[in-house]
């Protein structure tokens, strides 16, 4: 029994984080952002980070869509323009 508990602790301590949003939502977000003329000068990496941030906030943390999008845009897109 002790071995099972120790093994369980070891296994659960090495588990990767899981996201509740499906890959299709991430793909849709990236596709939409890439086709938007306002984001044509922003890198795909920054857009991917923005989508991840926004989807986590909206789905995982149950936050407001507009507020989450705005906050994540400030975090990810303003840094891109400074460089």
C-alpha positions in Angstrom: 0.0 0.0 0.0 2.9 2.4 0.8 4.4 1.7 -2.6 1.1 2.5 -4.3 0.9 5.8 -2.4 4.5 6.7 -3.2 4.0 5.7 -6.9 0.8 7.8 -7.1 2.6 10.9 -5.7 5.4 10.5 -8.1 3.1 10.0 -11.1 0.8 13.0 -10.2 3.8 15.3 -9.6 5.0 14.8 -13.2 1.7 15.2 -15.0 1.6 18.0 -17.6 -0.9 20.8 -17.3 -4.2 20.3 -19.2 -6.2 23.0 -20.9 -9.9 22.8 -21.0 -10.3 24.5 -24.4 -10.1 22.2 -27.5 -7.4 22.6 -30.2 -10.0 23.6 -32.7 -10.8 26.8 -30.7 -7.1 27.6 -30.6 -6.9 27.0 -34.4 -9.9 29.2 -35.0 -8.5 32.0 -32.8 -5.2 32.0 -34.6 -6.8 31.8 -38.0 -9.1 34.7 -37.2 -6.3 36.8 -35.9 -4.0 36.1 -38.9 -6.8 37.1 -41.3 -7.5 40.4 -39.4 -5.8 43.4 -41.1 -5.1 45.0 -37.8 -2.8 42.2 -36.8 -0.9 41.8 -40.0 2.4 43.1 -38.5 2.2 40.9 -35.4 4.1 37.6 -35.3 2.4 34.2 -35.3 4.1 33.5 -32.0 2.5 36.6 -30.4 -0.9 35.7 -31.8 -0.6 32.1 -30.5 0.4 33.5 -27.0 -2.6 35.9 -27.2 -5.0 33.1 -28.1 -3.7 30.9 -25.4 -4.0 33.7 -22.8 -7.5 34.7 -23.9 -8.8 31.1 -24.1 -7.4 30.3 -20.7 -9.0 33.4 -19.2 -12.4 32.9 -20.9 -12.7 29.1 -20.5 -10.5 28.1 -17.6 -11.1 31.1 -15.4 -14.6 32.0 -16.6 -13.7 35.6 -17.2 -15.5 38.1 -19.5 -14.7 37.7 -23.2 -14.0 41.4 -24.0 -12.0 42.1 -20.8 -9.9 38.9 -21.4 -9.3 39.7 -25.0 -8.3 43.3 -24.2 -6.0 42.3 -21.3 -4.3 39.5 -23.3 -3.9 41.9 -26.3 -2.1 44.4 -24.1 0.2 41.7 -22.7 1.1 40.1 -26.0 0.8 42.7 -28.7 2.3 45.7 -26.9 5.5 43.7 -26.2 5.7 42.8 -29.9 5.5 46.4 -31.1 8.2 47.6 -28.7 10.8 45.3 -30.2 
